[in-house]
Amino acid sequence: MILLNGVTGFYNAGDKKPPTIDEKLFIQNCFSLINGKYGEITGYRGQQHTANFFAVEVKTPDKQMHLLLNAHYPFLAFADEAECGKITFVDEPVLSELFSPFYHVLDIKKLNEHVILKPRSKKHILLNANDLNEAELKQVAFWQPETIGEIIYNYWD
């Protein structure tokens, strides 16, 4: 998977601002696709200052989970846990099928792909396929994420 420019939400002043996702449409989609049929929406967390994604909490008949949508690209993921510094991604085939016409649903294989940083003097170079801007690469070097999912869904400030 290629990490797209702006996916982290960081950019330098003067650079083109990353695209944004329609938050209200995401909430509407969650209610129309899930509520009553596959579970119940129990909470919502909009994009916070330290997070680059929206999170909808869902209670299904057998578990509590989170739907995570990157705030800049239509990348959707599912997680059992979504707290600051701790996101546990899961695959949800039924919900993936429901949401795939609207969003690019990422599976745990992609999300758990290891980040490869190559130390090089005072800079780190991200070896995974990416189109990240300079500000994003600095954040990756600083935060040292272990997986692609930690870049796409981050709590960096």
C-alpha positions in Angstrom: 0.0 0.0 0.0 1.3 3.5 -0.9 1.0 6.0 1.9 -0.5 9.0 0.3 0.6 12.6 0.8 -1.3 14.1 3.7 -2.6 10.9 5.2 -1.1 11.7 8.6 -2.6 15.2 8.5 0.8 16.9 8.7 2.1 19.4 6.2 4.5 22.4 6.1 3.2 26.0 5.9 3.0 26.9 2.3 2.4 23.3 1.2 -0.9 22.2 -0.2 -3.3 21.3 2.6 -4.3 17.6 2.7 -7.8 16.7 1.5 -10.6 16.2 4.0 -13.4 13.6 4.3 -17.0 14.5 4.9 -17.5 13.8 8.6 -21.3 14.1 8.5 -21.6 11.7 5.6 -19.6 9.2 7.5 -21.9 9.4 10.5 -25.0 9.1 8.2 -23.5 6.1 6.5 -22.8 4.4 9.9 -26.4 5.0 11.1 -28.0 3.9 7.8 -25.8 0.8 7.3 -25.4 -0.4 10.9 -28.0 0.9 13.4 -30.7 -1.7 14.1 -29.6 -4.1 11.4 -26.1 -5.2 12.5 -25.7 -3.5 15.8 -26.1 -0.2 17.6 -24.1 3.1 17.4 -23.1 3.8 21.0 -20.7 6.7 20.5 -18.9 9.0 18.2 -15.6 10.8 18.5 -14.8 13.5 15.9 -11.4 14.3 14.7 -9.5 15.5 17.8 -6.4 17.8 17.8 -4.2 14.8 18.4 -5.9 12.3 16.2 -6.2 12.2 12.4 -9.3 10.1 12.2 -13.0 9.9 13.2 -14.2 7.0 15.4 -17.7 5.5 15.7 -18.3 3.1 18.5 -20.6 0.1 17.6 -22.1 -2.6 19.7 -22.9 -5.7 17.7 -24.7 -8.7 19.2 -21.3 -10.3 20.2 -18.9 -7.4 20.8 -18.0 -3.7 21.1 -15.9 -2.3 18.3 -14.8 0.9 16.6 -15.0 2.1 13.0 -12.1 4.4 12.2 -12.1 6.7 9.2 -9.0 8.6 8.3 -9.9 12.3 8.2 -8.0 12.9 4.9 -8.6 9.9 2.7 -11.5 7.4 2.6 -9.6 4.7 4.4 -11.8 2.7 6.8 -10.6 0.2 9.4 -12.2 -1.7 12.3 -10.7 -2.0 15.8 -11.5 -3.8 19.0 -9.6 -1.1 20.9 -9.0 2.5 19.8 -7.4 4.5 22.6 -4.6 7.0 22.5 -1.5 5.0 21.7 -3.3 1.7 21.5 -5.3 0.6 18.4 -6.0 -3.1 17.9 -7.2 -3.6 14.3 -9.5 -6.4 13.4 -11.2 -7.7 10.2 -15.0 -7.5 10.0 -16.1 -9.2 6.8 -19.8 -8.3 7.0 -19.2 -4.7 7.8 -16.4 -4.5 5.2 -18.8 -5.6 2.6 -21.4 -3.0 3.7 -18.9 -0.1 3.7 -16.8 -1.0 0.7 -19.0 0.9 -1.8 -18.3 4.1 0.2 -14.8 3.7 1.6 -11.6 1.8 0.9 -11.7 -0.8 3.7 -8.3 -1.8 5.0 -7.7 -5.3 6.3 -5.3 -6.2 9.1 -2.7 -7.6 6.7 -2.3 -4.1 5.3 -2.7 -2.3 8.6 -0.2 -4.5 10.4 2.5 -4.2 7.7 5.7 -3.3 9.4 7.2 0.2 8.9 10.7 0.0 7.6 12.9 3.0 8.6 16.4 3.2 7.4 18.6 5.3 9.7 20.8 7.6 7.7 22.9 10.1 9.6 20.5 12.5 11.3 17.5 11.6 9.1 15.4 8.5 8.8 14.2 7.3 5.4 10.9 5.5 5.2 11.4 2.5 2.9 7.7 1.5 2.6 6.0 2.8 -0.5 5.0 6.4 0.2 4.3 9.8 -1.2 4.5 11.5 2.2 5.6 15.1 2.5 8.6 16.3 4.4 6.6 17.2 7.5 5.0 13.7 7.6 8.4 12.0 7.2 9.7 14.1 10.2 6.7 12.9 12.2 7.3 9.3 11.2 11.0 9.6 12.2 10.0 11.2 15.6 7.2 8.8 16.5 8.8 5.7 15.1 5.5 3.8 14.3 5.8 0.1 14.0 3.0 -0.5 11.5 1.3 1.2 8.5 -1.9 1.3 10.6 -0.1 3.5 13.1 0.7 6.0 10.4 -2.8 6.1 8.8 -4.6 6.3 12.2 -2.4 8.3 14.6 -2.6 10.3 17.8 0.4 12.4 17.0 0.4 16.0 18.1 
